[in-house]
């Protein structure tokens, strides 16, 4: 299991469309992927979970991945949340 602190740099935060895109990024990986913020841990492959976090630009989140491609999963989640290729 790997985890990394990431700052949300998406211009609109994690509203409906960015949340749906994030779920797509997480779903490309076979590892289990989670985001943790303010003591809440949600499955990054769940649209309802992602929207329930309601992350705003500048917030810190912990990306957690556990599985065979956990390094790649964390990197792609970090890139998306950081505004790279979004």
N, C-alpha and C positions, 0 to 999 in steps of 0.2 A: 504494500500500500504506500502510495506517495501522496503528498499534499503540498500546496503552495498558496501563499497569500497573494492575492491579485487585486488591483484597483480597477473598479468599473470605470471605463473611459468612454462608454457609449454615450453619444450626445443626448439621447432621450432616455437613458437608463434602460431598465429592463421592462419596457412596456410590452404590449401584445406581440407586435411584429418582431422586435429584437429577441423576445423570449422564445418565440417559435423557431427563429433561426438558431438560437443557442441550443435548443432541444435537438435540432437537426445535426449540429456539430457534435454534440455528445453521442447521438445515436449512431454515428459512423464508427464508433469504437466498441469493441467487444467487452472492454472493462466496465465495471460499475463506476459511474461518475456521479459525484454529489457536490452540491454547493452548500456552504455553511456560513450563516450570517446571524449575528445577534442571538447565538445559542440555538438556532434552528438549522437543521440539516435536511435538505430535500434532494430527491433524485433529479439529476440534471436532464434525464430523459423524459421527464414528466412535465407537460406544458402547464398543468395546474400548479404543480410544485414551484416551477420557475416564476410564474406570475404571482404566487402568494408571497414570494420574497420581496417583490416591489423594490428592487434595487435602484438607487439613484446614482447619477454620475458622481464620482469621487468616493463612493463607499468602498470599503474593503470587504472582500469575501475570501473564504478559503475554498480552493478547488481540491477535491479529494478524488483519487482514482485508485481502483484496486482491480488488477487483472493483467492479462498478458500484454496489453498495449498501453499500460498506465502512463508511461512517459509521454507518448504521443498524444494521449487524451488530455493530459494536463497542458501540454504545449498548445494544442489547438484551442482549448478553452481559454487559456491565457491570451492567445492572439485575438480571439473574438472579443472577449471582454475588454481587452486593451485597445480595441478599435482598429486592429490590423486586419485588413481585408474585410471590413464589415460594410 
